[in-house]
Amino acid sequence: MTQTPPPQVWPTLIARDARALIKFLVDAFGFEETVVYGEEDHVDHAELAWPPGGGVMLGSADPGSQAPGTFRGYVVCDDPDTLFKRAVTRGAIVTAELSDKDYGSRDFGVLDPEGNRWSFGTYRGHPRA
């Protein structure tokens, strides 16, 4: 019997400078560049993998596309303290300091250079039935 792969959700970002955003997401957060399509400064499509699973897609802003800097995402990580230090030293703008939450997570929030809001923490979601 063939197993159906688990569903995937791919948050997508639109960027004024997609190549710079890719570099930032790789350097500051540890995403892994999977594929980038496009020429020169324009990125038609890019995929960045998150090492524990999942990832994001992004591309350059085109006339009539979604405005850059409108994404908000939460990414699960095992060591938010180390990731917080890494992100801040590489230019992430802190929106929420690293802290322990009453629901058991250790979280922080930052902006990337395009103004997208990222939250990272240990909360893996409510247990499913």
Buried (B, 14 or more C-beta within 10 A) or exposed (E): EEEEEEEEEEBEBBBBBBBBBBBBBBBBBBBEEEEBEBEEEEBEBBBBBBEEEBBBBBBBBEEEEEEBBEBEEBBBBEEBEEBBEBBBEBEBEEEEEBEEEEEEBBBBBBBBBBBBBBBBBBBEEEEEE
